[in-house]
C-alpha cells in the first residue's frame, strides 16, 4: 500500500475494511493540509488508532491539533497504560483542561463539553466585543455560534449570538443587548437527556454549568450528532437481542462479538425451551388431533410478531420522550384495541385459508370448520396478548431502572410464544371438546 497514492475521499471510503497498519500507511501518504482535514473528521476511536500507529515524534503534532474535548475522547479510547504518555504530549493548558474533562463520566454532559468558549464581559461595547472575538477566534474554532457573558467569577449572565453582534450598533453595551434567558445543562446530565434538550430548543450550542451557575464549557450540535448516532445504535442492537457492541461491526474482535451475542441468545434459547414444555403438557391433545400441530408455528409467530411491533414502538417512543411512565395505561389501552383489531384481521385471513384449502384438498377432515374457528379465536387471543405484553414490558423495565431497549423483540417474542401455546391449546380444548378432543 505504501507505493500507492490515495485521495482523502478514496481513503475514507476504504477505511472500514483496512487494517490498522494500512490505515496509518494511507494516512501518511496524504498531503499535510488534506491529512489535517481527514484526521479531524475521524471518530475518536479511529483518531486513537492513527496516533498510536504514528512514530513517537509525530504523535505530538496530531494530538495537539485537537481541541480539549476531542483530545479527552482520544485518551479515553486508549489503553489505560498509554493514557499518561498521551497526556504528556499536550501543552500545559490543554493538559490541565483534558484532565478536568477526564474527571467526568464519559456519558455525562461534562465529559462531552469543550472548556474553550467565547466569553465576554457585560460592560464591553459591541465594537470591543467584536474586536476581542476576532483576535480570539483561532482558539475558539468550534465556538462559532454564541458568545457567553460572564462575571469575574465565571458565572453565566447571558448570551449573545454572533449575528446579533454584527447587526447591533457598535456603541451599545453587551449587557444591553444580551439575552438572559439562557438554556443551560448541568454538568452531570446524561448525554441522551442532553440530546433531547438540543432537539427541544433547536439550539446549535448549550453551555454546561455547575450548581452555582459557573459556566464550565460548551457542547455543540456536532458533538450531539455523534451522541444520537451512538444511542440509536445501542438501542437497535439491544432490540435485536444482544448486548451493545460498543464498537464498529468490522472492528470489534470476533471473540468479543460472540460474547456480546451469546448471553442473550442463551437466555432466549432457555425461554424457548418453555415452549416445548408447554407443548408437552398438551401432548395428549396433539396425539388425538394431530391437525392442531400444523398451526402451532402460525399461532406463535403471529403473537411474537405483534409483540415485537408493540415493544419496538413503545421503546422508541420512550427514547424520543413521547411516552413516560405515567402514560402506561394510555399505551396499554391503545394496544389492547390494536391487538383486537389486528387479531381479527389475521383470524379472518387464517379462517379463509383453512376453508379454501379444505374445499380444494380436503386436508382438515370433517371437523374443519371447528378447526378453523379454533385457529381464528386463538389468533385473536395470541395477538391481543402479544401487543399487550410487548407494550407493557418496556414500562416494567423502566420502573425497575433497566434500559427499556432490553425489552428486545426476540425477548418479547419468546415470552409470547410460551403463553401463545397455552392460549392455543386452551381454545382448542373448549372448541373441539366432544369432537376431535
N, C-alpha and C positions, 0 to 999 in steps of 0.2 A: 504493500500500500504506500510505502514511503516514496516511490517514484511516480506517483500519480497525483495530479493536482485536482482539487475539488473546489467548486464554488460553495459559499455558505449554504445556499438552498439545497444543493446536492448532498452536502454533508448532513444537513438537518434531516433530510428525507431518509437517508440511510442509517441515521443514528440509532434507531431502536434495534437494528439487527447486527450492529457492530460490537465486537468485543471491547473491553476496557482499553486494551493496548491499541487497537485500531482507531478508537475514538481519539485518543491522545495524539496519535500519529497524524490523523486527519486534521485535528485542531492546529497542530504545529505548522501545517502547510499553508494555513490561511495568512493573508496579509494582516498586519497589525490592526489596522482600523476595522477590517472585516472580523477579525478574531474577537475584538472587544465587543462589537455588537452581537456576535454569535454567542459569546460567553454569557453576556448579561441576560439573554433570553432563555438560557437553560434552567432547568429545575435545580433546586438546592442539592438534590442527590447527584445530579449529573455534574454540577459545578464541583462538588467534592471529589468525584472520580477524576475529573480533569486535573484539578490541583494536585491531588495525590500522585498522579501519573507524571507530572512535570518534574524537571530537575529541581533540586532544592533551591538553587539561586533564582529560579523563575517563579516559584510559588508566591514569594513576597509581592511581586508585581501584580499578580492576578487577584490575590485576596484583598489587596489594598484598593483595588478598583471597585470593590463592593461597598455599598452603604452599610451602616452598622447592623440593621435588621437582617440583611441578606448574609452578611458575614457570620452572624449568630446562627442562622439556619445552616450554613455550611459546616460550622463547627459541631452543631448538634447532630448532623448526619455522619460525622466522622466517628471512628472508633474511639473509645474513651482514652486509650493510651496515646492517641495522636492529637487530642484537643489542645493540650498545653503548648505543643510545638506550633500549632497554627496560631494560637493567641500571641505568641512571641513575634510573629511576623507582622503584626499590626502596629501602627503608631500608637503612642501613649494615649491620646484622646480616644481613638476608636477602640483600643483595647479596654479602656475603662467603660465605655458605652456598651460594648459587647458583653462584658462580664455582668453588667447590670441587667441586660436582657436575658442572659442565661439563668438568672435567678428566678425568672418567671417560668411557669409551666408552659410547655410548647404550644398547647391548645388554648391558652388564655390570651386576652387582648394584649396584655403586657408583653407576651412572647412574640407577638406579631408586629408590634409598633416600631417605627423608626424614631429614635430620640432626637433627630435633627429636623427641625421645622422652622418656618418663618415666623419670627416673633417681633412684635412692635411695642413701643411704649405709648400709652394713651395720650401723652402730651406732645407727641410728634405732629408736625404738619403732614399733609398728604405728600407734598413735594419731598420732604425729608424722608418719608417712608419709602417712596419710590426709589430715591437715590440709594438708600440703605439696602433695599431688596435687590437692586441691580448689582451692587457690589457683592452681596451675599449669595447671589443666585447659584454659583457653581457648587457650593457645599450643600445646597438645598435642592438638588436637581429634581427630586421626586415631589417636593412640596410646592407644586406649581399652581395650586388652586386657591388656597386661602392663606391669609396671614393671621396669626392669633395675637391678640392684645393681652399683655400680662403685666402684673405689678412687679415691684422689685423682688418679691418672694416667689415669683413664677406662678402665682395664682391666676387662673384664667378669668379675664374680664370681658372679653368679647371677640368677635371675629369680623374680618372684612375680606371680601373676595378681591382678587387681583383686578377683575373687571371694574369693580366699583372704584378701586384706587385710580384706575386710568381715566375714569369718566367724571371724577369729583374735582371741583376746583382746588388747586394746589395749596391755597392758603388755609383751608379748613383743617381743623384738628382731628386726629384719629378718633378721639372719644366722642366726637360729634357725629361721626358717620358709621361707626362700628355697630354691629348688631350684638345685643347682649343675650339673646335667646339662643344659646349655642347648644346643639345636640352633642352630648359627650357620652363616653362609655367608661365604666370603672375598669381598672387595670386587671381585675380578676374575672372579668366577664368571659364566658366561654365563646370560642370562635364561631360556633354555629349561631348563638344568640347575637353576636356582633354582626354576622352576615344578614340576619333578619332586620337589624337596626338600619343597616345601609339600604336595604330594599324598601323598608317602610318610609324612610325620609328622602330616598333618592339622592343621596349625597355622594360626592367624589372623595371625601376625606372626613374622618372623625377624630377628634382629639381624645386621648386617653388620659384620665385624671385619677388622682388618688382620693382618699376620703376627705381631704381638706381642700379639694379642688385645685391642687397644684397640677399643672399640665406636665405629663411625663413623656409624651411623644404623640405621634400621629399614625393612623392606619389609613392607607389609601385603598381605593376601589380595586387597584391592580392586585393588592395582597388578598382581597376578599374573593376575587375570581378564583384564585388558587384554592382558597378555603372551601368555596362552594363545590368546586370540582372534587376535592378530596372527600368532603362529607357525602356527596352524592354517590361517589364510587364506593365508599364504605357501606352505605345503605343498600345499594344494589347488590353488592357481594353478600351481605347478610341475608337479604331477601332471597338470594339464590341458595341459601342453606349452607353457609360456610363462615368461618371467621374472616374478618377483613384481612386482605393480603398485605396492606401497608407498603407495597412496592409495585412497580410496573410488572405486568404479567411476564414479559420476556426476561426480566432482570432478577426476579425472585428465585433463589436456589430451589431446585426441584424437590429436595428433601423437605424444605420448609413449606413449600406449597402442599405437599402431601399431608404434612402435619396440620396445616390450616383446614384442609378439607376432610381429613379422616375422622376427626372428632364428631362433627355434626352428622356426617354420613353414618357413623356407627350408631349414634343416638336415633337417627331416623330409621335405620335398619331394625333396631330393637323395637321401635314403635310399631313398625310394620309387622313384626312377629306377633303382636297382639291381634292383628287382623286374622292371621292364621289360627290363633287361639279362639277367636270369636267364631270363625267358620267351623272349627272343630266342635264347638258347643252345639252347632246346628247340623252336625253330621247326619243324624237320623233323618232330618227333613230333607237334606240333599240326597240321601240314598233313596228316599221314597219319591222324590220329584227331581230327577236329575236335570230337568229343563231349567230349574231355578239357577243352577250353577252357570248357565250360559250368560246370564245377565249381571253377574257379580261385578266384572270389570266395568260394565256400563254404569252401574249404580254408583260405585265408589269413586270412579273417575269424575263423574258429574258433580258429586259432592265436593271432592277435592278441588276441582277447577273453580267452583263457585266460591269456596272458602279462600282460595288463593287470590281471586279477584278482590273480594271484600278486604282481606288483610292488606293487600298492596295499596288499595285506595286509601284506607284509613292511615296506614303508616306514612304515606306521602302527604296526606292532609295534615298530619301531626307535624311533619318536618317543615311544612310551609306555614305553620301557625294557624291554619284554617280550623283546626279542631283541637279542643283542650279536654282535660279530664272531665270537667263538668258537663261536657256535651255528650257523654257516653250514651245516655238514654235516647237522645235525639238520633244518634247514629244507629243504635240497635233497632229502634223503631223503624227507621227508613230501610234497614237491611232486612227486617222481617217482611215488610211489604214487598221489597225487591225479591227476596227469596221465594215468596209465594208466587209472584208473577213469573220469575224465571223457571221455577219448578213446574209450573203449569204449562209453560211453553215446551219444556223438554218432555213432560209427561204426554202431551198431545203428539209430539213427534214420535216418541217411543211406542205409544199405543198404535199409531198409524202404521209404523214399521212392522209391528207384530201382526196386525191384521192383514197387511199386504203380503207378508211372507207366508202367512197361513193360507191365504187364497191362492198363491202361486205354487207353493211347495208342500203345504200341509204338514209342516215340521213340528208343530206345537201340540198336536193331539186334540182330543175332543173338548178339553177344558181351556182352549186357547184364549177365550175371552177373559176368563178369570186370571190367567197368567198375565195377560195384557194389563188388566186392572191392577194387579199386584205390582207390576213394574211401574205403572203410572203413579199410583199412590206413593210408592217408595221414592220415586224421583222427587216428588213434591216434598216429602219429609226430609230426604237427604240434602237436597239443595237448600231448603229452609235452614236446616241445621248448619250447613256449610257457611252460608252467608252470616248467620248469627254468630257462630264461633269465630269466624275469620275477622269479624268486625269488633268483637268483644276482647279477643286475646291481646291486641296491642294496648288497650286500656289497662288490662290487668298487669301487663309487664311495666307500663309506665308507673302505675300505682306502687309496684314493688321496686321502683327505682332501677329497672333494667331498660336497656335500649329497645324501644318498640320494634325496630327493624329486625330484632331477633325473632319476632313472630313471623318468620320467613314462610314463603309459600309452601315449601316442602314440609315444614313442621306442621302447618295448619292442615295440609293435605293428609299427612299421616294421622293426625288426630281425627279428622273427619272420616277417613277410611274405616277406622275401627268402629266408630259409632254407626257409620253407614251400613255396615254388615248387620249390626244388631237391628237397625231400623228395617232393613230389607226383609230379613227373615221373620221378624215380628209381624210385619204387614202380611207376609206370605202365610204365616200361621193363622191369621184371622180370616183372610180372604179365601184361602184354599182348604180350610178345615172342612172335613167331610167329603172332599173330592180327592185331590192329589195327596193331601196330608191328613 
